[in-house]
Amino acid sequence: MKKQLHRNRKVKIVATLGPASDTKLEIRKMFLAGADIFRLNMSHGDHSAVETRHNILRDLEKEFSRPICILADLQGPKLRCGDFEGAKSSLEAGQKFCFDLIERLGNKERVCLPHPKIFQSVKKGDKLLIDDGKVAMQVNKASEKKIECTVLNDGIISDKKGVNCPDSILDLAPLTEKDKQDLEFVCGLGVDWIGLSFVQRSKDIDNVKKLLKGRAGIIAKIEKPAAVRVFDSIIDSADGIMVARGDLGVELPIEAVPPIQKKLVMKSRQMGKPVIVATQMMESMIHSTTPTRAEVSDVAQAIYDGVDAVMLSAETAIGIHPEKVIEAVDKIAVETEKDPLYFQNLETSRSVSKEGVSNAITVAAREVADNINVKVICCFTHGGTTAELASRERPRAPIIALTPYTETARKLTLFWGLHCAVTTPVDRFKRAVMNAVKAAKLFDFASGKDLIIVIAGVPFNTPGSTNILRVVSLEENFDDF
């Protein structure tokens, strides 16, 4: 183990790479500013560009001897209308408008909608939203060839604008042919998480898992009302959750999004699944060097709720100073986590732990750490389960997740509070304790006569075998073991 950067916060920062953050120099600045996870947006850039960014991140990982987590975000289906005569048409509230499958230029009365599955799914009374909700329509009649609507507000509809169907469950798979090709490509590179768009039900995740074959974890992006309605089954199938507030705010009343965000975060925490809050966290910093007060409050509130990570999108992909946005979020996180109310909120919202020895050990570790002056909890993990359970408990003490597997360390970087490190394999608890003491000192979590907690499982290298907890002084004589 080599010394790594030591973040002074529990929550993680996800930074999206793009035209403004393409060079090794800029990505390095972002990493040093505090980015823990980097998002590769598969909607933009070809495979060559994606591979270049991936290689830069892995080079940084070697330079700093710190696992870097990479999230590849798949594009998913994009539902768009066809083109218009003159490129656009003005619509008035109360008028009739039709969508059909006829491939000719649209006008004030109709346009092509080249997605047959929509025609098979919508029904009378459903709403259709055009161009992120700028124009709303209500379905009067739907057949397999035509959807007849009433326009609900004045507006302009133009070429290839997006179409949202908030009231319908569309018979569309979340993976297009492009997504399948992208999925195989990024898995070949070795990314750690896959962001899955257009999730409507748990079977969408189950089908993608069959293609993944365990090569990466799945982050289900909750961006549709249908997904909110069946969230319990989705979180059972997914490995993690992203609250995609942008699309939710289009398909739902915007005032409904904050309580939904809180509900999804709490349920994710209860299940021990990492949860990311995304979209417009620091939007003004695309063009400004400082955030608005509302943005600062928004980020802080997500942190108070106990999210694992907050995500920056356009702010770092196309913004004028990507590293300054990350620095701003880092400062907000550090200050928020200093507030005594922060851990009070986490404690009052902590769920009753599930049964099992591993759960009991991690609960005990948190309770011991919270009641005596323990500087750090060191957990040895094989596939990541022990560290995930420790993170779910949201202890006040930092957590070092020690694993012999680089892939496990990278994936765990997304979880709240985990400082991940790759260590040599151990086969005895004495060796585990000695490695834990070494890590606590190396990463500046403890020194002198400080106490640490070590949790592990015997036999070693057996997933789910966590069964030992020991409080250790850094000055302990290990010959007495």
N, C-alpha and C positions, 0 to 999 in steps of 0.2 A: 504494500500500500504506500502511495505517495501522498503528500499533503495536498488537500483539495481546497477550493474556495468554500468558505463557510458563510452561508446565508444567515442573516439575523432575523428570520421570520419563518413562520410555519406554512403560510399559504404560498402557492407556486404561481409563477407568471408564464403564460403561454404567449409567444410572439410569432406572428405570421411573417414569413419571408416573401418578398416581392421585389419589384423594380428598385425601390428605395433601399433595399437591404440585401443586395445580391452579391456583394463583394466579400472576400474573406475579411478585409479590414472592418467593414461595417458589421458583419455578423459577430466578429470578435468583440467589438464595442458593445453590442447588444448582450452578449453572454456576460461580459464583465459588469455591465450595468445591472444584471440580475435576471436575465431570461433563463428559465429552467427547462422549458419545453419549447421546441420550435415546430411550427406548423407549416407543412408543405401543402399549399392549396392547389389541388389537381385540376381546378377549373382554369388555371392560368399557367402558361409555360409548357414546353414540350418535355419529353422524357430526358433529353440531354441536359436541360436547365435544372430539372429536378435532381438528377444525379450529381451535378456539380455542387448544388447546395448541400446535398446529403454528404458528399465527400468532405466539404469544408467543415461540417459539423463533427464528423468523425475524426478529422485532423485536430480540431480544437479539443476534443475529448482526450486525445492522446497527450496533447500539450499540457493540459491542466490536470490530467489523471482524475477527472470527474465525469461520471456517467452523464450523458446528455440524452434526453428523451426526445424522440421525433414522432410527430403525429402527421400522418398523410390523410388529408381530408378529401374524400371523393366528391365529385361534382353532383352525381345523382341526376334523375330525370329533370329536364327543363321544359316546362310547358309554355309554349309561346304561340300567339296567333300569327297569321300570315301577313302579307304586305297589302298596302292600300294604294289606290289611285291618288297620286299626289303625296304619297308617303304618310298621310294621316287623314283623320276625319273628326269633325266636331260633333259631339253628341249632346242631346238635351234631356234633362230629367223628364220621365214619363213617356218618351218615345219607345218604339219597338226596335229591337235589334236581334239579328240571328247569327249564330255560328253554324257553319256547315263544313262539308269535306270537299267542296268544289275548289279545285286549284286554279283560281283566277283572282285578280286584284279585288280587294274589298272596297266598300264605299260606306255611305252613311247608314245603310240598312243591313249590311252583312259583311262577314269576312270568313276566310277559311281558318279552321282550327284543326291542324293536321295531327290530331291525337284521338283516334277512335275510342280508346278506353274511357275518355271523358264522357263521350256520348252514351256509353253503356252504364255509366255510374251515376250521373246527376239525375235529379228528379225534381218535380214541380215544387217550388218553394225554396230550393237551394239558392245560395248566392254565388255569383262569380265575381272575382275581383281582378281588375286589369291594372297593370303597371303599378304594382305594390299598393293597390287599393285606391289609386287616384280616380278610377271609374268603377262604380259598383253596379251590378245588374242582378235581377232576380229572375229565376227560371220560371216561365209560364208553362212550357211543354217541352218534353225531350223525347227524341227517338234516336235510332242508331245512325241517322243521317243529318239531323238538324236539332239545334237547341234554340228555342224561341224565348227571348228575354224582354223584360222591361228595364230600361235604364233608370237608375235611382238618383243620379246626380249629373249635373252638367260637367263635361270634361272632354278631353281629347284622347282618342285612341290612335296609335301609330304603329308603324311596321315592327313586327316581331316583339311586341311587348309581352311580358309574362302574364300568365293566367293562373290565378289561385282558386281552388275549389274548397273553401273551408268547411262546408257542410257535408262533403262527400268523402267516402273511402274509395279511392281509385284502385282499380285492379291493375296496378302497375308495380313491377318489382323495383326495389330501390337501386338496383345495379343496371345500368345501360351497358351496351357492348363496350363503349369507351371505358366505363368504370371497371369492367372485368379485366380489360387490358392493363389499366392503371394499377389495379389491385395486384396482379401478378408481377408487374414491374417493381412496385415499391416493396413488395414482400421479398423479391429477389435482392433488393438493396439491403434489406434488413431493418425496416422501420419498426417501431415498437407498438404503435396504436394506429388503428384505422378509424377515421371519422365517417360515419354512415349517414348520408342524407336521406330525406324522404321516408323516414321510418313511420309506418302507420300501425303496425301490429308486431307482436313478438315473433311471428313466423318469418318476417322480413330479416330479422337478425339471425334466426336459426339457419336460414338458407345461406346466408353469407358465411356463417361459421363453417359450413361444410366445405366451402371453397378455401377458406383460410387455413383450415387444418392446424390450428394452434400456432400459426406463425406470427400472429400479432393479436393484441386485444381489440375489442370493438367498442368504440364510443358511439352510442346511439344519440343522434342529434334530435332533440325534441323541438320540432318546428311546426308541427301540425296539430290542430285541435283533436284529431283522431288519436294521436299518440298520447295526448294529455288524458283523454278519457280512459285509455287502457294502460296507463303508466305502470301499474303494479306488475302486469305480465311482462311488459317491456324491460323493466329493471331486473326482473328475474333472469332474462335471457342475455342482457347486455353485460359487458365487463365494466362499463363506465357510462356516464351521462353528460351531455352538453345541453345546457339550456340556451337554445338559439333564439334570443329574444327578438331579433330582427324579423324573422318570418312569423313568429308567434304574434308579433305586433301588427302584422298585416292581416292575418287570418282571424284574429280575435280582437275585441275592443282593447285599446291600449291600456285602459285602466284595469283590465283583468290580468295583465302580464305580471305585475309585482307579486300579487298573492300566489299566482301559479309558480313563479320562481321560488318563493319561500317553500311552498309545498313540495316541489320536486327536489330542492336541496335537502330538506329534512328527511324525505323518504330515502334519498340516496345515501345519506349519512347513516340512517338506520340499517340499511342493507350492507354497509361497509363498501359501497361502490364509489369510486372517485367521481366528483361532479365539478364541471366547469361552467362558469357563467360567461356568456359571450355576447358580443355585438354592442357597439357604441359605448364602450366603457369610458373611453377618453377621446371621443370623436373629434372634438374641437382641436386636438393636438395634431391632426393631419396638417393643419396650416398654422398652428400657434405653438409657442414654446412653453405655454403654461395651460393647465386645464381649467375648466370652469368649476365654481364651487359645487354646482349640482353634480358634476362628474366625480369630484372627489367624494362627495357623500354617497354616490351610487356604488363606487368601488368599495368604500368603507363598509357600507351596509351588507354587501355580499360577503365580505370578510367576517363581519360580526355573525353572520348566519352559519359560518363554518365551512364555506366552500373549500374544495381542495385547490382550485386554481381559478384565476381570472384570465380572460383571453383578450389579446389585442389583435385586431384584424387590419383594417386599412391604416390604422395609426402607425403600424410598423412596416406595412407592405408598401405604402405609397406616401407616407408622411414625410415632412421635411427633416425631422430629427428623430429617427426611430429610437436611438439609445436614450434620449431625453424622456420619451414617454415611459420607457421601462424604469428609468430612475424615479420618475414621479410616482408610478404605481408602487415601487419598492418603498419609498418614503411613507406613502399612505399606509401600506401594510405594516411596516415597523411601528408606526405611531399608533395605529388601531390596536395592534396586539399588545402594546404596553398598557392599554386601558384595563383596569380591573374588571370592568363590565364585560370585556371580551370573553374571558374564561368563565365568568358567571353565566353568560348566555350559553356557552357551550355545555356547561354542566347541567343547566336546567333543561336543555333540549336533548341531552344524551338519552339514548334508548336503552331499554332493558336488554342485557346481553343474552345471546343465544346459549343453549346448553353446549357442553363439551369441555374437555380438558384445555384445549388450546385457547378457547374463549376465556375460561376462568383464569388462566395464567396471565393473559394480557390485561384483563380487568384488574387483577391483583397488582400487576406491575404499575399500572396507572395510579391505583389507590396508594400503594407504598410510596411512589415518587411524589405524589401530591401531599403526603403527610410527613415525610422526613426530607431532609435537605439532600436529595439525590440530584446530581448534576445532569445525568443523561441516562437514557434507557438504550442498551445495546441488544439488538435481537439478531440471532443467526437464522437465516431463512434459505430454503432450497428453491422452491418455486415462487415464493413471495407471500404465502398465506400468513405466516407469523407477523411479518411487517405490516401487512394490510390490516390485520386485526389490531395491532398496536396503534396504527394510525386512526382507526375508527374510534378508539377510546378518547382521542383528543387530549392527551396528557399535557400538563404544563411543562414538563421536562422535554427537551429535544430527544429525538429518536435517531440512533444510528442503525441503519439496516445493513448488515454484513452478509454477503453472499459470495460463493465462489464463481457465480455465473454472471458474466457481463450483461447478457440479455435480461436477466432478472433485475439487475441493478438499474438498467436503463428504464425498464417499464415501471418500476416502483418510484422513480423520480417524480411521477405525476401526483403521488399521494401526499396528502397534508402531512407536514412535519417530518418527513423522512429525509435524512441525510444518507445517501446511498454510497456504499463503497464495495469494491471487489476485493476479497481477501483470499488467502490460501485455504484450501479445504481443511477441515478439522475432523478428527475422529474420536476425540475425548473432550469431556467438558472442561478439564483443566486447560487444555489448549485453547478452547473457545474463550474462557475467561481471560487468558493472557492476551489473546488477540483483541478482545474488547477493551482491555486496559490500554493497550497500545493505540487503538483507534481513538479512544476518548482523549488521550494526550495529544496525538498527532493532529486532530482536527480542532484542538483548543476548546473542547467542551469541559474538560476537567483537568485538575493538576493537584500536586501536593497530597493531602490526606483526603481528598474528596471521595464521596461515595458514588458508585454507579450501580445500575441494575443490569444483570445479564439474564436474558431468557433464551432458551434453546430447547431442542428436542433430542432425546436419546431413544433409539439409535439415530446417529447423525445421517444427514442426506436422505431422510425419509420424509416426504411431504406430509404435513398435517400432524407431526408427532410432537409438537411443542408441549413439554411436560416439566420443565425445570425453570425455577426463578431463584436467583441468588443476588443478594446485596453484597457488593465487593468494595473494599477500600483500595485505593490505588497503591497504598503502601503494604498491602497484604503480602505475606510470605507464601508464595505458591508452592514451595516445597512441602508445605503442610497438607496439601490436597490429598 
